[in-house]
Amino acid sequence: MSAEKLPFVLPAVFTIGPRMDDQLSLQKYAKLISPHDKLSNHVKELVQGIIEGETRVLAASMTMEEIFRGTKEFKQEVFGKVQLELNQFGLLIYNANVKQLVDVPGHEGEDEGEVGAKLREGQTLQNAAKIDAETKIISTQRQGEGKKEEIRVKTEVKVYENQREAEVAAANSELAMKKAGWDKEAKVAEVVAAKAVALREAELQREVEVMNAMTRTEKLKAEFLSKASVEYETKVQEANWDLYKKQKAAEAILYEKEKEAAAQKATAEAEFYARQQAADGEFYAKKKEAEGLVALGQAQGVYLSTLLKSLGGNYGALRDYLMINGGMYQQIAKINADAVRGLQPKISIWTGASGGGGGDGKDGAAGAMNEVAGVYKMLPPLFQTVQEQTGMVPPAWMGTMNNNNN
């Protein structure tokens, strides 16, 4: 709408994209699109709002005559204002094409020059009543839309101004901080320089005092050197004499201790030798005793082997011989006698055949086995005596006794 509140149409096509030749512009564009996904129309809506807003603001300040008379200038001014707003987002108008301005239906905006102006003026006067009626309705609507758009544009402008002010404030704050830092560094440098000077003065003063102290020390050394040297020599001689006396006393004590240790060592060696000799003697005796037992065992082995060989390899005969020779049967008889002592048993005496020769045992054919045979012949009378005295009979595996003398 122009300054007379007359609407018109501005058909235009803009080709807008990020400015590629400026790193700062690319960073601004990245900040613009980063909060939104790739399908968002945020950038398109923003650019369209800027174009419409700047165009409306510019048209509202010009009459219809000015707009149609200076179309080219009007377009350039629109492009300039739009580009100015797009700079804050890193965007650039790469191409723009604006077609012929036209009135909205019911207006003759195509007339140019004074004729068109006269015609519009006459039509305006002739149709005043009609236009007033329509204008009131349309004006109210347009004014509402214009106010809304104006408010929106003002809001965007205010937001932009606030952003710029914020940026300026941030820049001023940063600059102030930098100035404060520079001032601080300058003051610190001044303090450091002053302290460095004071420190150097203190060091020089300390060096002077050290030199003075060294001078006094050397003077004192020169004064007391002779006296200290004499005292030192005297003390050294005294210490050497004391050391000599203590050393001799220690050597005497050490000599006595060495003699005592040598005597104790000789005594210990003598006792050890005596114990070793006794242990060797005891070991020799045990060794000889063991050798005797081995020899005895070997002799017994030879003895038994000879007996077994003499008996023709009869192990039973060897066993009986050993039992008889060892007094086994005599011990059995003694044990039986002790068992029946005091019972007043009936005593039966019998004799057995001598087996093959007279019972005098002088027949060489009978040999040593006559005695064994006599023992076996004693068993039946023995069992009979036991039966008579105790009523006990021998077990079945030992056979049964027969009273028949045959």
Salt bridges, closest charged atoms under 4 A:
GLU52 OE1 - ARG56 NH1 3.64
GLU65 OE2 - ARG69 NH2 2.27
GLU65 OE1 - ARG120 NH2 2.81
GLU145 OE1 - ARG142 NH1 3.23
GLU149 OE2 - ARG56 NH1 3.12
GLU149 OE2 - ARG152 NH2 2.29
GLU150 OE2 - LYS154 NZ 2.90
GLU156 OE2 - ARG152 NH1 2.37
GLU167 OE1 - ARG164 NH1 2.93
GLU174 OE2 - LYS178 NZ 3.53
GLU203 OE1 - ARG200 NH1 3.22
ASP242 OD1 - LYS245 NZ 3.96
GLU251 OE1 - LYS248 NZ 3.71
GLU291 OE1 - LYS288 NZ 3.56
ASP320 OD1 - ARG319 NE 3.74
ASP338 OD1 - ARG341 NH2 2.71
GLU388 OE1 - LYS346 NZ 3.77
